């Protein structure tokens, strides 16, 4: 998918998904994948939309994502798995499919896909620009989780469903859908954590056992997002982290490039970042496990925020964080 279109789709998706944060319980062991097409690659997915076949092929071109959030409306210790699949056809039409599966724990399961408004069963959304960019809500179908791996944080499954648009009378039909070894980013199991002190206030990604944390690689450098216990507790966005043990200076002003580290902290009503010419900080990578996608280190940062106040971020720690597998 073209980078601009990917950003547009992700932004629209965020508007629908921003209320789905929460916590999940301790992990279980790997479940065997039993139903996806033979030979499908890690991160690959596909489906037929109104008779048009799509297959993601190389994951770096089209990306699938997954997250685990609490499903408190189902009772304590319940979770919701959300799988997002982004696509673009050869004729230029593009969009995304999102499948939501409520569970009592991380395990394989088959269930009905019903109305998007019903919380007790699976549901789905699709954005699609064939008749103008619209959202379609599921009205019926099935989803089967064939693998839920909490060791490597990967999920696989199959799906099919019909969906209609609230804004028009059109209906779309999705058949032969599958996703293979899609990485669980936010809400993954045993993901590690990020903590710091922001102007003497504690920041932590721990939210009742679930880490509000996400990381992935781009051009060989790590991009890290860390969210506080609640939306009001702020978030870190550190981009361009080198995958080499060592100490690096973070200093503004600078725009993001392949050779710089971009640092942003979003507070309730302010932001501090490397855009500030007076900002300065340091990032130390103390441990790195490329094979298992784990990183540990420390950081600190200070400068003037967007309200004109001095902000100090101290005792920052990245503790054994795991990033997505591609």
CORFENDA-V439972 format. One record per backbone hydrogen bond with DSSP energy under -0.5 kcal/mol. NH is the residue of the N-H (numbers start at 1). CO is the residue of the C=O. If there is no record, write none. Layout:
NH_CO / NH_CO
This chain:
6_2 / 7_3 / 8_4 / 9_5 / 10_6 / 11_7 / 12_8 / 13_9 / 14_10 / 15_11 / 16_12 / 16_13 / 17_13 / 18_14 / 20_17 / 40_37 / 43_180 / 44_41 / 46_178 / 47_54 / 48_175 / 49_52 / 50_48 / 50_173 / 52_49 / 53_51 / 54_47 / 56_45 / 61_58 / 62_58 / 65_84 / 66_183 / 67_82 / 68_186 / 69_80 / 71_78 / 74_71 / 75_72 / 78_75 / 79_103 / 80_69 / 81_101 / 82_67 / 82_80 / 83_99 / 84_65 / 85_97 / 86_63 / 87_95 / 89_93 / 92_89 / 95_87 / 96_127 / 97_85 / 98_125 / 99_83 / 100_123 / 101_81 / 103_79 / 107_105 / 109_145 / 111_143 / 113_141 / 114_112 / 114_122 / 116_138 / 118_115 / 119_117 / 122_112 / 123_100 / 125_98 / 126_136 / 127_96 / 128_134 / 129_94 / 131_132 / 132_129 / 134_128 / 134_132 / 136_126 / 137_164 / 138_124 / 139_162 / 140_162 / 141_113 / 142_160 / 143_111 / 144_158 / 145_109 / 146_144 / 146_156 / 147_156 / 149_154 / 150_148 / 153_149 / 154_149 / 155_182 / 156_147 / 157_179 / 158_144 / 159_177 / 160_142 / 161_174 / 162_140 / 163_172 / 164_137 / 165_170 / 166_135 / 168_165 / 172_163 / 174_161 / 175_48 / 175_173 / 177_159 / 178_46 / 179_157 / 180_44 / 181_179 / 182_155 / 184_153 / 185_66 / 185_183 / 187_211 / 188_185 / 191_188 / 193_319 / 195_317 / 196_203 / 197_314 / 198_201 / 199_197 / 199_312 / 201_198 / 203_196 / 205_194 / 207_210 / 210_207 / 211_209 / 212_205 / 213_211 / 214_225 / 216_223 / 218_221 / 221_218 / 222_241 / 223_216 / 224_238 / 225_214 / 226_236 / 227_212 / 228_234 / 233_230 / 234_231 / 235_266 / 236_226 / 237_264 / 238_224 / 239_237 / 239_262 / 240_222 / 241_222 / 244_242 / 246_285 / 248_283 / 250_281 / 251_249 / 252_279 / 253_274 / 254_274 / 260_257 / 262_239 / 262_260 / 264_237 / 265_272 / 266_235 / 267_265 / 267_270 / 272_265 / 274_263 / 276_273 / 279_276 / 280_302 / 281_250 / 282_300 / 283_248 / 284_298 / 285_246 / 286_284 / 286_296 / 287_296 / 289_294 / 293_289 / 293_290 / 294_289 / 295_321 / 296_287 / 297_318 / 298_284 / 299_316 / 300_282 / 301_313 / 302_280 / 303_311 / 305_309 / 306_271 / 308_305 / 311_303 / 313_301 / 314_197 / 314_312 / 316_299 / 317_195 / 318_297 / 319_193 / 319_317 / 320_318 / 321_295 / 322_191 / 323_293 / 324_215
